[in-house]
Amino acid sequence: MSGGELLAHAAPGNQGGGRPELLVLRALKLGDLLVAVPALKALRRAYPGHRLRYAAQGWLSEALGLVGGYELLPTHGLDEPLAVEPGVVDVAVNLHGSGPESQGRIEALQARRTIGHRSEHRDGPPWRARLHERERWAALLEWHGIEADPLDIQLNTPHQPSPVPAASVLHVGAAYGSRLWPAERFAAVASALAVAGHNVVFTGGSQERERAVEVCRQSGLSGDAVLAGRLGLGEFAATIAAARLVISADTGAAHLASAYGTPSVVLFGPAPPEIWGPPPGPHIVLTRAELRRGDTFAHHPDPALLAVTVQDVLAAVGELGVL
């Protein structure tokens, strides 16, 4: 069992040594955690004497360790109440959203102080739909009197070394079909990068391994290049941190590249980059906003993503100076 797993199992029974408790609700995925890093770091600075807990899915334990200072409270979405007795939490922070479900979970904690957007129960800033996610949560804390820098996105260095230092990472998977750039285009990019001398690897989750294998086959590269389904979350972060280049849809891989300053080309489909895109740095966004359909849960790639060509991606890599 990893240290992160031990922490996740130990947290519910640990009463924090008598310290007051701050709990953050954001029961979402890796990318959602990473865009909340500026807010999490601001809360850590504002409450140095508190026990800090983060309510999210259990598999995020290793990634949360890269933020530092937080214990994971395993929480699968908003389907069930948080596993905390009412009145235990001193400060409750809603970084999940502004809807009645997340607000209800926060209100049930009966915390001394609650930080969130305006609701029927609490005062707070109004929800602004067109605000970048990093800025949204920093602005929320600022309204509540806590200084936060939306560009404070850096993560701790992973403990383990990258299994493929200086590799060019093609993250070929995504949570939904709307974000899946065609496999044959990923393969063409991989072939061109390999000819240019890049050590290309293909990453993704275990459920994306079949797609990664197919991309690798079409590219003509060795099957050893397929890392999808073989890396733990810590190893994956280490791979991104030490990479020469990352090419990805707007997934956790792209947010990790931002956090570590790794040059990246990010392919956007249904989601607008002005809300989810990378910060200033060696990162290039490719999309065709005028074609965006915007259905995140669609089974087929968004037209804004399909309009991005292989040559567009290779030109962006050249612009980054890593071709």
N, C-alpha and C positions, 0 to 999 in steps of 0.2 A: 504494500500500500504506500502511495506517495505521501510526502509531507502535506500536500494540498488536500488529499483525501482524508488524512488524519485530522487536519484542521476542520474540514467540513463535518466529520463525524463528531468531533469533540465539542464544536461550538454550542449546540443546543443545551448541553449539560453544564457548560461553563458559565458561571454567573459574573465573570469579568472582574473578580477580585474586589468587589465592592465599588467599582467605578460606575459612574452613571453611563447609560448606554445611548448611543445614537444609531438609528437604523435607517438605511437607505433602501427604498423599494425601486427596483428596476429589473423586473423579472423577464428579461428579454435575452438577446443573443450577443455574440462576441462584438460585432460592430457597434451595437447599442452601448455596451460597456465602454468601449474605447472612445466614443464621442462624449461620454460622460466623465472622462478622466479629469478634465479641468475642474469640474464641480467637485469631484471626489477629493482631489488634492486640496481644494479650498476649504472643504469641510474638515479635513484632517488638520489643517493649520488652525482653523477657528475653534476646534474642540480637542486640544492636545491631551486633555485628561480623561476623555471618554473612551469607552470601549466601542469600536466602530464595527458595525455589521452591514453586510450588503446582501439583500434578498434577491436571489436570481437562481437560475438553473445550476445544478450541482457540477456539471461538466466544465463550468467556467472557473473552477477553483484555482487552477494554475495561472490563468490569465489575471485573475484578481490579485494573485501574489505579486505580479509585475507592477501593479499600482502601489502596493505596499500599505500596511497599516490596517487593513480590513480583514475581517473574518467572513466567510461565506455562510449565509443562512439558506440552505437548499430550499428553493421555492419554484414550483412549476407553474408559471403564469399566475393568473388571478383566480384560478378555479377554486382554490381552497383558502381559508383564512391563514394568515401568517402564523407560524408555529412559535408564538410569543404570547405570554399571558398579558392581559390588559393591565396597564399601569407600570409595567417593567421598563418600558422605553422612556427615556428622558426627552430625546429629540427625535422626531419622526420626519423623514424627508421623502417627498414624493417626486422621484425623478423618472417615474414610469409614464406619466401622462397627466391629463386633467379630467378624464372621464369619471363617471360615477363609480365604476368598478374599483379603480385604483384609489380614488378618494375614500371609498368605503373601507378598504383594507387598512388605509392609514388611520382613519377615524376610530376604527375598532381597537387600535393600540392604546388609545386614551393617554397619549404622551403629554408631558408638561408643555412642550413646544412643538408645533407642527409647521413645517416649511413646505409650501406648495403653491400652485396657482390658485387664483380666485375660485371659490366655490360657494355653495349655499351655506356651508359650515364656517368657512374661514375667509379672511381677507388675503389678498395676494395680487400679483400682477395678472392681467388678463392673458389668456393664451393667444400667441401670435403665430398663425399657421405658416407664415413665410419666413420665419427666422431660422437661421442655421442651427442645427442641433447643439453644437458646442456653445454657441452664443445664447441659445435658449436657456440652458441650465445655468450658465454663468450669470445671465441677467436675472434669473429667478433668485439666486443667492444674493446678488447685489441688492435687489428690492428688499430682501429680508435683512440687510445690513452686513452681509458677509462678502468681503472682497474676493473676486474670482477673475482669473485671466483666461479667456477662451482659447488662447494659444498655448497654454501650459499643458501640452499633450504628451510629453515625454514619459516613457515607461522605464522601469528599472531594467538593467541588463539581465537577460536570462542566465540562470546558473549554469545550464548545460551549454556546451559549444554547439555550433551548427554542424550537422552531419555533412554538409556540402558548402563550405565557405566560398564566398564569391560566386555562387551560382546565379544564373538568371532564372527566376521563378515564374512559371506560367501557372497561375491558379485557375484551373479550368472549370471549377464548379461554382454553383451559386444555389441559394435556398429555393429559388423559384425559376421556372422555365422562362419567365419574362426577362431574366438577367443572363441567360445562357447564350453567349456569343457562339456562333457555329463552330463545331469541332474542327472542320476542315480549315477554317481560318486560323484557329490556334495552331494547327499543325503546320500551316504555311509559314507563320511567324517563327515557330520553333526551328524549322528547317533553315530559314534565312539567318537566324541568330547563330545556329550551330556552324554554318558555313563561315560566319564572321568571327568564329573562335569562342563563342560563349559556351559555357557548361550549362546546358538547359536541363531543368528538372520540372516535373509536373506535380502539383500539389492539389489537395482537396480532402474532403472527409472520406470515411470508409464507404459511404453510400455513393460517392462520386468516383470511386476507383475505376469502375468499368469505363466511364467516360474518359478518364485520364489515360487508361490503357489504349483506348481507341485513338485518342489524339496522338499519343506516342507512336502507335503503329503507322498512322498516316504520315507522320513526320519523318519516318525512316530512322528514328533514333533507337538506341538500345533500351530494352525493357527496364534496365536498372535505373533509368531516369524517372520512373514512376514512383513518387513518394506518397501519392494519395492513399490514405488509409493506413499508412505505416508510421506516422508521426504522432506523438502525444502533443497536447496543446503547447507545452513548454518547448519541445523540440521544434514545433512549427514556428513559434515566435522567434526562436534562435535562428532558424533558417532565414526568416524574413529580415531580421536585424543584421545579419552578415551577408545578405544578398548583394549582388552587383546591380540587379534590376528586378522589379516585380511588375508583371502584367496581369491585371485582374479586373473582374467586374467590381461594382461597388459593394464589396463584401468585407468581412473581417480582415482578410489579407491586405486589402488596400489601406485600411485604418491602421494596421500594424506597420505598414511601410511608412505612413505618415508619422507615427509615434517614434520610429527609429531613424527618420530622415533618409530612408532608402529610396533611391530614384524609382519612380513608378509611373506607369501608364494605366489610367483607370477608365474603364469602359462603362458608360452610363446608359441605362435604358429607361425603365419606368420612373426612377427616382430623379428628382432635379438636383444637379450638383450644387446649386446655390444653397441647398439645405443639408446635403450629405457629403459634399465634396471635400477634397483634401485642403489643408491650410497652405499658405505660401511656402514654397520650397521646391525641391526637385521632383515635382509631380505634375503630370499633364493629364487633363480630362478630355476624353473624346466622346462626343455624342452629337445627335442632330435634334436639338430641342424642339424645332418646329414640327417634327414628325412624332413626337412623344404621345403615346396613347395613355400611359400612366397607370395601367392596371398591374400592380405589383404581383398579384396572385394568378396572372394569366399563365397558361401552359406553354405559350409560344413566345419567342423573343420579341421585345418591344421594337417597333419600327425605328425608334431613335437609336437603338443598339445595332440593328441590322444595317443601318446606313453607314456604320463605321467599317472601313475596308482594311485589308491586310496592309496596303500601302500607307494608310493613315497611321496605323500602329508603328510601322517601321520608321516612318518619318518622325514620329514623336520620339522614338528611341534615339534616333539620330540627333534630334533637338536637345535631348538630355545629355548628349555627349558620351553615350555608353555603347554606341553601335560599333 
